[in-house]
Amino acid sequence: MALAFTAISLCACSAPKKESGRDFDPPIMGWSSWNHFHTEISEDIIVGQADALIRLGLSDAGYKYVNIDDGFTDGRGEDGRIRIDTVKFPNGMKAVADSIHARGLKAGMYSDAGDNTCASLNVKPYGLGVGLYGHEYEDCKMMFDEWGYDFFKVDNCGGRHLDLDEKSQFTKIAEAIAACDNKNVNFNVCRWVFPGTWVIDIADSWRTTHDIWVNWETLKTIIKENMYLVAYTGNGHYNDMDMLEIGMGFTPAEERTHMACWCIQSSPLVVGCDLNNMPDYSIEFLKNPDLIAMDQDRLGIAAPVVQKEGETYVMVKDMEQFNGPKRAVVVANLGEETTSITVDVAALGFKGNVKVYDCFKHEFRPELGESFTLEIAPHDSEAFYVTGKRLEQSVYQAEAAFMNAYTEINEQDYESYRRPYEIPSPRVRESASSEMGYYVTELGGWAENWLEWRNVYSEKGGKYVLSLRYACPESRNVSVSVNGQDVSVLSLNSGDELEWKDANVSVKLSKGWNTVRLSNPMEKMPSFDCMTVKKM
């Protein structure tokens, strides 16, 4: 977990580790046991998958973690220590970690924030009493200092029935990890929805959705949801879109989309299949050096949507240098029909001719002008590196902004565990009337429920007009601040909840990066679709 801050930093988080030559670690890459083997794991299976990572060239491509999920425990002893299932793991868990390390790889471990692990929810219960609750420090010392593991996935199945305060419990676990002598543990919070901005300060990555399945609708849902969580990835801390189901039954087109969308969003790349039984084309997708570079880029950021036509989405992010000449682009057709889309080079952030490198064909396309047209089959995607002269960004989507009080726990939790909203929280809603298909509502009403764009760039600084696209059925106030200085208080009323209007405010932007915040600590604010920035 790394401490870093850049001009468009999305979070300030702590821990000292980093890779040589980088400000922070990239998303992890590796393999995990759960999606294929579930609890039917053993020492032979785990070590065998480690060998397969090497044999298939995946470790050379960057897949270094071998993560053991649920299924290695046999209750707790009278001394409170976890007992190991010695039928499955006759040499113990340290020996497995040692075997993985001896192969030049890293070893991952698993537990739950509550008392029971997720396998306890099965028809034949397993994992009872072996969660971290009440044993946080002892279990972490055992797993990381005694056994030597490098990664920690922590579920919350046992925490739900205990009705634990999740922020407090996961923070306690993070503190227990930090108290270990091993300072290189990568911490993943597996809460199945975005838990809240508090997670950015304690974890290296966090799950944003329910579990992935080999099902197109599930894959599509995960991709779409992560389109509006881009503000929370940054500085070595990442939205985790769940494991890669590549090699487990998706079509080649769907696997292209799967891999491309995970990489453009800088998600951890953790393979969930049996590595000894997967198609050659799946192996090649996983080893694609251009997509891996997109995922592992030194900036460590995610990609907002900049153009949308029907169910086809264009996502783009900077590569190598903020506001530099190179950007990564993925165009994903999530619909059911072949689509033709003309990609606007200006929407990608460029002026005039650009060079376009195809990340699947590994070759340059002809030099292009102000647009280029793609024909994409259903469920398929294209991925590119685009280079050229940059434009100042003019449109900033509300759903791509940092919403300080944002959480999905109350809204998207499992049905049987839904609870009333404890505090007001912003909501992202889908609507055909909004510019990129989404807008933000339920802002304001208390001091921490604000929205801000932290990446408003001006090459030279100067006077600008900010145009806020808003909707609300009655008069509502919003305070606008730039770089911490109050600029204006606007009283807005569009007449209807989804009738969009524009409100303008004149501001002075500094040279370089600026932060624009919308807030009202006392009352509910309007809904917002986007902000347009124009130089006066």
N, C-alpha and C positions, 0 to 999 in steps of 0.2 A: 504494500500500500504506500503510495508515493505522495509527497508534498510538492505541489507545483502550482504556478499561477502564470497565465499568459494574458495578453491583452483581451482575448475573448474567452478567458477561462470560465468554465461552467461550474466549477466547484473548488473548494479548498479542503483537501483531505490529507490525512497524515499516515506516514510510515516510510522508512528510509530506503527500501530496496529499489533498485533500478538496473536495467541492462546497461552494459558498457556502451557509451556513446549516445545514450538516449536520456531524455529528461524523466521518463517514466517507462514502465513496462508496457508492451503491447498486450492485446487480448491473448489469453492462453490458447494454445492449440494442442489437441491430444485426442484421447479416446476414453470412453466411460462404459462401465459394465451394464448399467441399468436398462437401457432401451431394448437390448436383445436378450440378455441373460437374466434380468431381474434378480431374484435372490439365489438363483441356481449358479453360483459362482464357486470357484475354488482357486487354490494356489496355481494349479496347472493351467487353468483357463486364463487367469490374469497374466501369468508369465508368458503363456502362449500368444496372447494378444500383443504383448510388448515385443515379442520376437517378430510378429507379423508387421508391426509398425516399421521395424527396421528392414525386413525382407522386401516389403512393397515400396520402399523408398519414401514412406510418409514421414519418418523421423528426419530424414535429410531435408524434406520440404518444410519442416518446422513443427511437426506434431510430436511434442516431447512429453506430454503428460499422460500417464496411465492411471486413471482414476477408479478406485474401488468404491462402488456404491453400496446400498443396503444388502445385507446377507452374510456378514462375516461373524456375527455375534452369537452368543449362547447365554444371554442374561447377564446378571451381575452377581459377583460373589459376595459373601458376607462382609468382606473388607471394602465393598463398594466399587471395586474395579470391574471393568467389563471382562467377561469371559469370552474367549474366542472359540468358535466352532472348530474343534481340532480334527474333525473328519474332513472338513473342507480345506482347512489351513493347518496341517499337522506341524509345520515349523513356526507358526505364529506370524503376526503381522509385521514385525520388524524384519524377519527374513524375506518377506515379499518385497518390502521397500528396498532392502539391500540388493535383491536380485534386479529390480527395476533400475536402481542407481548404477549397478555394475554394467548395465547396457547403455549408459549415457543418457538415460531418460529420467523423468521426474515422477514421483508417486503421489497419488491423490487419495484422500480419506473422506469419510462420510459420517454424519450424525444428524440429529434433530434438535431443534431448539427446545422442544418439550420433553416429556418423559418417554414417549414411544416413537419409534421410527415409522416411516410411511408404510412399510410392509405390514405393520400392525392392523392396517385397514383391510387387509385381504380376508377372504373367507376363512382361511386357516391362519390365525394370527401369528405373527412373528415380530420380533423386535420390541417386545414389551419391556419397559423399564431400562432400556439401554440408551435413551436420549440424554442430552446434556443437562436437562433441568435438575438443579441441585448438585451437579458434578462438573460444572463448567471448567473450573481451573484444573481439577485433577485429570479430567479426560484430555484436555488440551495439552497438558504437560506430557501425558503418556503418549499421545499420538504424534506430537511434533518434536519433543525433546528426546523421548525414550525410543520411539519407533522410527522417527526421522522423516515423516511425510511432509510434502511440499504444498499441498492444495487441500482445501477444506470446503466441501459442499454441506450446507446446513439447511435441512428441510424444516417444515413447521407443522407436520401432521399431528405430532403429539402436543404442540403448543395450542392448537385450536380448541381441543376439548377442555384444556386447563384455562382457556380464555386469558392467556398471558398478554400483557402489554408488550407488543412486538418490538417497538422501538427500544424499550428498556431491556428486554431479554437479548435481542441481537446485539445491542451495545455491550452488554455484559459479556457476551461470547467474544466480541471483538477485543475487549479488554483482557480476557483470558488468553487469547492468542498473542496479544502484544506482550503479555507477561512471560511468555516462553523465551527460552534462550535462542531458539530458532527464529530468526527475524525475516525469513524469506517465505513465509506461508501466504499463499494466495487464497483469499477468503471470498466465497460465493454464497450469497443469501438466496435461498430457493423458496420464495414466498408465493410464486405462481401469478402474481400481479405486481405492478410497480408499487412498492410498499410506502413510498413517501420520500421526499428529498433528504430526510435524515439518513437514509441508507448510503448516500454519496459520501458521507463523512466516515463511514465505518467499514465499507466493503470494497473489494476490487471489482466485483461484478454482482449483478442481481437479476434474477429471473423477472421477466415482465409479463408473462402469460402463463396460462395453464399448459400442461404437458403437450408436446408435439406428438402427432400420430402420422402414420403413412396414409394420409387423407388430404386431398387437395384443399378442401374447405378449411381444415385446421391450419395448413401451411399459409393459405391466403389470409386468414384472420391474424396470424402472428405477424406477417409482413405489414399489413395495414395498421395494426395497433402500434408497431414500432415507428411508423412514419411520424407520429406526433409525440414521440418520447426523445427526440434527438437532442434536446437541450441538456439532458442528464448524463450523456456520455461525454467524457473529457478528462484530461489530465491523468490518464492511467486507470480510469474507473468506467465500467462499461455496462450498458444494457445487454443482458444475456437473453438471446432469442430462443434458447434451449438447444438441445443437442442436434447435430446434423443427422438426419435420417437418410442421407445419401447411401445408396447400396442396399436399401431395405424395401424397395418396391415402387418408388416414384418413377414416372416416365423420364426419359432423358431431358425433355423440355422442362419438366418440373424440377429436375435436379439442377439444371442451369439456373433457373430462377431461385431455387433454394440457396445455392452457393453464392450467386451474385448478390442477392439481397442481404445475406448474412455479412458478406465482406464489405459492401458499401456502408453498412451501419456499424462496422467495427465490433461485431459481436464475437465473443469467444467461439472458436471453431473446435468443437468436441464431437468426435464421431461416435455414433451409437450403435453401429452394426457389428456383426461378426466379421472381423477383418479377413478371416480365412475363407469367406464365402460371399464375394461381392463381384459385380460385373467389372470388366476392364474399363468401360467408359466412366463408371463411378469413381474408380481410382484416379483416372485422369482429371476428372472434375476436382477432386480433393487436392490434387497436386498442382493445379493450374497456378503457375508462378505469378501471373499478372493479377489474378484475383487475390491470392495470398498477400501480395504486396499492397493491394488496396486495403485489406483488413489490418495489416500489420504496420501501416504507415506511421511515421514518427509523430504526426499531429494527433492521432488517436481520437478523431472526431467522427460524428455520424452525419448522415446526409438527409436534409429536408427535401420535400417535394417542391419542384420549381415549375412543373408543367403537368397538366392532367387533361386527358381526353377520354371520357367514359371510364373504363376500368384499366386504362393504361397510364402508368405513372412514370415520371422522369425524376430521378433523384440524383443529386450532385453534391460533392464535397471537395474542398481543397486537398491537394496532395503535396507533401514535402515542405511547403511554405504557405503560411497564411496570406491570402490575397495574391498568391504567386501565379505564374503562368500555366500551371498544370492542375487539372481537376479530374476527378473520377466521376463517371456517369454510368448509371444503370437505368435502362428503360424496360419496365416490367409490364407485360400484358397479363393482368389477373382475371381477364374476362374469358368468355367461352367461345369467342369468334376471333378469327384472324383480323388484326387491326393494322391500319396504315396511319402512322403518325408523323407529322412534320415537326421535327425538333427545332425549336427556336434557339439559335446560338446566343442571342442576347439573354434569354432566360437562363442559359447555362453560365452567364457571367462574362461573356466574351464580346469583343467588337471586331467585326470584319472576318477575314478568313481565319480558319483554325485548322490544326492538324488533328486527325482522329485516328487513334490506334485501337484496333479491335482486340479485346482481351480474350476472346474465344478462338479467333483465327490467328492471333499473334502476328498481326501484320497491320500496316497503315492503310487506311482508306484514302481515296483521292482527296486532295485539299478542297475544302468546302467553303461556301460563302456564309450568308446570313441564316441559313437553315439547311437541314438535310432530312430526307424522308426514309423511314424504316417501315418494313412490313414484318409484323411479328405474329407468330402463330399463338393460339390460345395457350395459356399457362407458361409461355416461354419468355425469355428475356435476352437483351443484348447488353454488353458491358464494354465501356470504352475508357481510354485516357484521352482527354482533350487538352490541347495546348494552344495558346494564343495570347493576344493582348486583352487584358482584363478591363471590364467595366465596373464602375461602382454599383454595388447592389442597390436596387431601388425598391423592391418589394420584400417585406418581412412578414411571414405568416404568424398569426397569433399562436397556433398550435405548435410552432417551432420555437416559441419563446420559453424562457424559464419561468415556471409558475411555482412560486415559493412554497405554497401550501398544498401542492398537488399530491394526491394519493389515489390509488385505485382499490384499496383494501375494502372500504365500505361498499363500493358500488359493484365490483366485479368478483367478490368473494363467492365461494360455493354457496348455493341456495340455502342450505340448512344452517349456515353460519352467518347469514346477513345480519347486520346490526344497523340501527339508525345512525345517521351521520353524527359523530361526536362533536365535530367542529365544522364550520363551512369550508368547503374545498372546491376549487375550480373543477369544471368538467369540460371535457372535449367531446363535442357532438358532431356527428356526420350529417351533412346536408348538401343537396345538389345546388342550393342557392349560394353557398359559400365558394370562395374562389378556388381552393384546392380540395374541396370536399369536406373540410372540417372548420369548425369555429370553436371559440372558448367562451364559456358562460360560467355563472356562479362565482364571479370575482368580487372582491371587496367584502365589507362587513366586519372585518377585524384586521388588526395591524399587520399580520403576517401574510394576508391573502392578496398578494400583488403579483403582477406580471411584468417581466422586463426582457427586452432584447439587449443582449450583452455584446453583440457583434456588429453594431452599426458603424460602417466604415466610411470615412471621408479622406480622400487623398490629400487635400490641401486644407481642410477645415473651412468654416465660413457659415453664411446664413443659408438655412434650408427651411422648407415647409414639410412638416409631417402631416400626412393625411391618414386619419384613423377611420377605418371602415367598421361601423358599429351598428347595433340594433338594440332597441329596448322599447317597451310599450308605454312607458311614462318617463318623466324627467328624472335623470340620474346624473350624478356628478362624478367626474374622474379628474384626479390630479396628475399632471404630466411633469416629470422631472427628467433632466438630462445631466448625466454624470454627477448625480447627487444633489443638483440644484433645482429647486422648484421653478417651473417655467410658466404654467398656466393651470387654471381649474376650469374645465369645460362642463357646461350643463347640456346634456344630450337627450334627445327624444326623437326616435324614428317613427313612432306610431304603432309599431308591431314588433313582436319578438323576433321575427325573421325578415323584417323589411330593412334592408341595408342602406345606410346613408354614410356620407363622408363628412368628417369634421377636421378642419385644418388648424394648425398651430405653428407659428413661426419660432424657430429655435436657432441657436448658434452651436454648431458642432465643432469639436476640436479636431485637429489633424490626427489621423489614425483612427483608433477604436473608441467608440462611444457607447454608453449605456442609456437606454430610454426606458423609464419605468412608468407604469400606469397603476394608480392606487386610489383607494378610498377606505380608510380604516373604520369609518363609521357606518357606511351604507353600501348596499349592493351596487355594483357598477354595471354598465351596459355589457352586452356580449360583444366580442371583437372577432373579426375575421382576419384582418391584416393591417399592416401599416405601410404606406408608400412614402418614400423619402426623395424629395426633389430639391436640387440646388436652386437658390433664388438668383 
